[in-house]
Amino acid sequence: EAISLNGRPLPSVNQIEMHPLVYKKRLDLIEWCKDHNILIQAYGSIFSGSQSYLGHEILVGIAIKYGRSPAQVLLRWAMQHGFQIIPKSAQEERIISNMEVFDFSLETGDMAILDNWEGDLGEYWNPIDEADVDL
């Protein structure tokens, strides 16, 4: 809003940490971006590789249901919300696996479970809460 109020053009893309753990906290920002045709580019989509979250029973249960990896479920969740995903890996096997998310969809109930899962990776700076910006 500050950009717009100061006569500057709005960005086309807003790159933010986005995964189920922060989804509810970011809903206002997501809706604002949607209303202004700003694409959300999600980083940290696979919990920054955090094994404690990738192995969490909520995610593992959904992954087993679909015969997919937890990472694939997280990437599919982001895609179904319309976020642009930018998964990172240096391992060929994971790069290939990250691309295998276009041939399944998560059911509404599973999306809701993931949408309501809250937590904190403690991995990234949060500009929404932590930015010291003087407008």
Secondary structure as the mmCIF struct_conf table of DSSP 4:
data_model
#
loop_
_struct_conf.conf_type_id
_struct_conf.id
_struct_conf.beg_label_comp_id
_struct_conf.beg_label_asym_id
_struct_conf.beg_label_seq_id
_struct_conf.end_label_comp_id
_struct_conf.end_label_asym_id
_struct_conf.end_label_seq_id
HELX_RH_AL_P HELX_RH_AL_P1 ALA A 2 LEU A 5
TURN_TY1_P TURN_TY1_P1 ASN A 6 GLY A 7
HELX_LH_PP_P HELX_LH_PP_P1 ARG A 8 PRO A 11
BEND BEND1 SER A 12 SER A 12
STRN STRN1 VAL A 13 GLU A 17
BEND BEND2 HIS A 19 HIS A 19
HELX_RH_AL_P HELX_RH_AL_P2 PRO A 20 TYR A 23
HELX_RH_3T_P HELX_RH_3T_P1 LYS A 24 ARG A 26
HELX_RH_AL_P HELX_RH_AL_P3 LEU A 27 ASP A 35
TURN_TY1_P TURN_TY1_P2 HIS A 36 ASN A 37
STRN STRN2 LEU A 39 TYR A 43
BEND BEND3 GLY A 44 GLY A 44
TURN_TY1_P TURN_TY1_P3 SER A 45 ILE A 46
HELX_RH_3T_P HELX_RH_3T_P2 PHE A 47 GLY A 49
HELX_RH_AL_P HELX_RH_AL_P4 GLN A 51 LEU A 54
TURN_TY1_P TURN_TY1_P4 GLY A 55 GLY A 55
HELX_RH_AL_P HELX_RH_AL_P5 GLU A 57 TYR A 66
TURN_TY1_P TURN_TY1_P5 GLY A 67 GLY A 67
HELX_RH_AL_P HELX_RH_AL_P6 PRO A 70 GLN A 80
TURN_TY1_P TURN_TY1_P6 HIS A 81 GLY A 82
STRN STRN3 GLN A 84 ILE A 85
BEND BEND4 ALA A 90 ALA A 90
HELX_RH_AL_P HELX_RH_AL_P7 GLU A 92 MET A 99
BEND BEND5 PHE A 102 ASP A 103
HELX_RH_AL_P HELX_RH_AL_P8 THR A 108 ASP A 115
TURN_TY1_P TURN_TY1_P7 ASN A 116 ASN A 116
BEND BEND6 TYR A 124 TYR A 124
HELX_RH_AL_P HELX_RH_AL_P9 PRO A 127 GLU A 130
#
